Amino acid sequence: MSASTRVCIVDDDACVRDSIRMLLEVAEFAVRDYASAHDFLADDVFGASCVITDRLMPEMDGLALQKEVARRRHDLPVVMMSGHGRVDLAVRAMKCGAVDFIEKPFKTETLLASIRRAIAIGERIRSDIVETKSARKRIDLLTPRERHVLNEIVAGQSNKAAAQKLGISPRTVEVYRSQIMGKLGAQGLSDMVRMTLAARRIIPSSG
């Protein structure tokens, strides 16, 4: 695992923190642990790749921490732990954005699999954000008419159908299509569709 991949443990039980830290370090994760949610939030939240936190903690519990993490960094995945394996707790945690809910005591394999999955989810979210921003910059290069033509193409319209709707000739649509591909750096229809869908993806705001 990359040294830049940092897992943060948040639990008010020192024995639990030490146990999880040892397991993760043996698995070659970079680890930091915190006795409270406030301690974690006061540190470098943006340096974390994944957070594993207890559901029940004094002052700020796991759910409240999850909500605050989502407000600050929606790309930071959270794994929730609890010694009370109730279905309603698991559902609430997942609805708040936790990527997994683990019952204590848990097997080492279960914990590691959950953390690896959470890290992969975080990486995918960040990759999607980069793709979306890049696609939006390229589409911003298009003229209003080119965007209209692109929308018709992405909607699955033929050149003839797009021409009829836009009040231009099929040949003009072909010309616009060529111009659009050049500006987007697209190699074909699939590239244009992918970029357009990526640009339409909603990026949650942080902060």
N, C-alpha and C positions, 0 to 999 in steps of 0.2 A: 504494500500500500504506500502511496506517495507520502512523503514527509509533510506535504502541504495539506493532506487530508486529516483534519483534526476533529476528533470526537470529543464532545463536552458532556460530562456527567454532572447532573444536578440532583442531589439527594441529601436530605438532612441527616441520614444515617451514615456515619463515617465507615462502618464495617461494610456496608453495601458499596459505597464509593470505592473503597480499597479493593474489594473483590472484583468489581467490574473493571476497574483500572488495570489490575493485574492481568485479567483475561484479554483485554484489548491490547495491552502492550505486548503480550506473548504473540498475539495475532498481527503484530507490527503496525498498529495504529498509533498515531500521535494522539495523546490524551491530555485533557485538563479536567479537573474535577472541582466542583463548587458545593458548599454546604447549604446554599440557598439560591432561589431564583434571582434575588436582588444582587447577589455576588456575581452571578453569571452575567446579568444585564449590565453591570457596572464595568465588566471587562470588555474585551474585543469581540463583540458579537459577530462582526464581519469576518473574523478569522476562522470561524467554526464551519465545518462541513456537515455536521450532524449533531443533534442534541438528544441525549437520552435522559429523561427526567421522571422522577416519582410523581404519582398522581396526587398523593396527600402530603403536603408540607406546610409548616406554619407560615404565617404572613402572606405569602403568595404561593398558591398550589400549582400543580402541573398544568391545569386547564388555563389558569390566568397567565402563566408563563407562555403557553402555546399561543394565546391570543396576542400577547405583546411581541413575541417573536415574529408572528405573521405580520404585525403592523410594521415592524422594523425591516424584516427581511423575509419576504414571501417565498424566497428560494431556499430557505434553510429548513430542512426536514426535521421533524421531531418524532421521537419514539417514546411512547408513554409506558411507564411501568406501574404496576399496582399489586399490592398483596391481597386486594379484594377483587376477584375476577368476576364481577357482576357485569351482566350484559349491558345494562344501562350506562355504566361508567365507560365501557368500551365504545359504545355508540356515541356518547357525548364527546369523548376524546377525538374520535374519528371525524365527527362533524365540525369540531374546532380546527381540524386540519392535521392532526397527528397521522403519520403514515402507517403506524402500527401500534398495537396495544398488547403488552406482554404481561402475563401473570407471574408474580413471584411465588415460589422460587421457579426459576426457568433454567433450561438446559443451555450449556455454552453454545451449542450449535444453533439453537433458536435465536439467541441474542446476536450472534455474529451474522446470521443470515438476515435478520431484521435490519441491522445497521448497514450492511452492504447494500441492501435494497434501498434504504433511505438515502444513502449517499448517491446511488445511481439515479434516484428520482431527482435529487437536487441538481446533479450534473445535467440531467435532461432539461430541467426547467431553465437553467442558465443558458444552455445551448439554444433553446427555443427563443429566449429573449434576444440573444445575439442575432439569430436568423431573422426574427421579426424586425428588429431595428435596421438591419441591412436591407431587407426587402422594402421597407418603407422609404428609405433613402433613395433607392432605385426608382420606385414608383413615383416619387416626388419629382423626378426628372421628366415625367410624361406631361404632355399638354392635356388640357381638359378633353379635347376630342379623342386623343389617344387613350385616355382613361375610359371614355365611353366605349370605345371599340374593345378595349381589354375586358371590360365588364361583360360585354356580350359574348366574347370568346370563352371566358371562364364559365359563363352560364351555359355553355354548350351549344351556342348558336352557330350555324354555318355562316360562311361569308355572305351568302345570298340573304339569309334571314336577318343577319346583323345589318346588312346594307339597307334592307327594306325598313327596318325599325329606325335606323339613324338617318334615313333619307339621303343616302349616298350610293354610289355604284359598288358592286362587288369588287371591281378592280381597285377602287379607292380603299376598300377595307383591306385588301391584300397589301397595298402600299403601307397603310397604317400598321398592319400586323408586322411587316418587315422592320419598320421603324421602332416599334415597341420591343421586338426581340433584340434589336441592337442596343437600345438604351438599357434594357434589363440584363443584358448579357446572357439571355436565354438561348438554349440550344434547340428548343422545340416547344410544342404545346405543353408538355408535362412540366417543363421548367416555368413557363408563364403561370400555369395554374398553381404550382407549388408556391411561387413567390407571392402571388396574389393572396392565397389563403394564409400564408405566413404573416403578411402585412396586416391582415384583418384580425389576427390573433390579439386578444385583449391581454395587456400586460398590467397586472395589479400594481397599484402605486404603493410605495413604502414611505414610512416616516409620517 
